[in-house]
Amino acid sequence: MDDLAPLSEPAAELLARWGIPAGAAVATTERGTNNRTLQVTAGDRRWFLRISQNLTSDQAQAEHRLLARLARAGLPFAVPVHQPA
């Protein structure tokens, strides 16, 4: 993982829409084959931002519906939550 660095102003404004505080830092994670993943850190809190690189809008929306259904299923583990941009 790359060292944490301050976010650019546009990125910070986008993250603020999700309630992530000003001053958050971002680090790229090991790149997968389908997505780009960033670790966002502010104080002792962490978030992971996944940027889909090969899904159509319809495919991404289908994935979001599936994740929402899994989250309601009472599974014994956390399910990622889609946050609209």
N, C-alpha and C positions, 0 to 999 in steps of 0.2 A: 504494500500500500504506500502511495506517495505521502510525503509529509503534509500535514494540515496547513492550509493557507487561507487567508481571508477571502470571502466571496466578492465577486464583482457586484457593482450596484444593481444591475438588472437581475442577477441571480438572487441577491439578498431580498429584493422587492418581491420576487416570485415566492421565495420561502416564507416571507412575512405573511403572505396570503394563507399559508398553512399554520400560522401561529409559531413559526420558528423564529426565535429572537434575533435581533440585529447583533452582529458580531460573531455569528456562527462561522465555522471554518469547514472546508470541504477537502476531502482526500479521495482520489480515485482508488478503486479496489482492483484486484486482479480482474482483467477483462475476460468475460466469457465469450461464447461464440455467437450469442443472440442478442445480448443487451450490454449496455454500459451501466455500471453501478458506482454510485458515489456515496461515501460516508459523510454525513453532515453532523458536526459536533458543536454543542453550545453548553459550556459548563460540564455538568455530569450527565447530560442527556445526549443520546445519539439517535439518528434516523438514517435510513438508507433510501436513497433515491435511485430508482431503476428507470433507465431510459430505454424503451423498446426501440430496436433498430431495424427490425424486419417484419413487424406486424402491420397489417392494414388497420385502419380505424375500426372497421367491423370486427376484426379479430381481437383487437385490444378491448373493445367493449364486451365481447363475449367472455374474455378472460376475467374482466371485472365482475360480470354477472356470476360467473362460476365462483370466484373468490368470495363474493357476498353470500352466496348460498352455502359455501363451506363454513363461513364464519357463523352462520345461524344454526349449523348442525350440531353444536355442542361438542366439538372434537376436543381431545385433551391437549391440544397445542394451539398456539396463536397462528392466525392466518393473516397474511399481509392485507392491508387495507388500502384500497385505491383512493387517492386524493386528487380530485379534478384540478387541472392546472389553471 
